Every structure is written in structure tokens, then in C-alpha cells.
Amino acid sequence: MIRLFTGLKRAFLSKKFIGFCLIGIINTFNTAFFSWLAHFKIQENISAYIGYFISLTINYVLNSIIVFKNRLSLKRYFRFLLSYVPNFIIYTLVSLLTINVMQINQFWATVLATAAGAPVTFLIIKLFAFGSKAD
């Protein structure tokens, strides 16, 4: 148990996690902006997904170059996308709850939904997308 706590502490109190969070802030606003832009032509729930996927590509590029210092590759990009499946599930649930049930403004609902899955996502992309066996 102590070993697990030490490992989590080391992962979340690291330069990589802080960099991931800073890029996550940029990504959150990218998601919100592209979702907002799309909602003028498309239903709000669908526009939330469009914003999410556009910003995910920007997120991959920034995390690859700045946080994990890896070259961009199609294989790693697909692993990165797969790493975001749990985040996407969390994002979907929070988006549906905040937009449809709580009736929060679409922009702020997207901000909350994007931020909700950050810790889980960081661990998954660190190990699966950018780990030493990801190449």
C-alpha cells in the first residue's frame, strides 16, 4: 500500500504531470472553443464531441513535444487516442449531466467535463502512449 502511495505521489508531483496539467488547461479551452464554434451549426451535445476530438489532436502534439519529448508518430498518436477512451467516457457522462440535467452553460459544462478525467488520463498516457514500449 505504501509502495502504491509513493508511486502515485511521484507521478502526480512531477514536472511531467504539471506540464500535462498546463497543456490540459490549454486543451480544455481548445475543447470549449471548438465546441462553442461548432454549436452554431450543430446540436450542442454533438458539438461537444467535435470540440473534444479537434482539441485531442492539438493535445497530442503539445504533450509529445513539450511533456514527453517524443517525436510525433502515427502509432503513438493512435495509442494516445486509445488512452483517452476512459477520459472520453468520463467526459461524456459529465457533459450529459452538466448540459442536460444541471443545465450549465455549454462552455462551462465542457470545461468541467474536460477537467474531470485528468488524473486517470495522465497515468494511462504516461504508461501506454508514451511509455518505453509505445514505440
ABEGO torsion letter per residue (X at the ends): XAAAAAAAAAAAABAAAAAAAAAAAAAAAAAAAAAAAAAAABBAAAAAAAAAAAAAAAAAAAAAAAAAGBBBBAAAAAAAAAAAAAAAAAAAAAAAAAAAAAGBBAAAAAAAAAAAAAAAAAAAAAAAAABAAAX
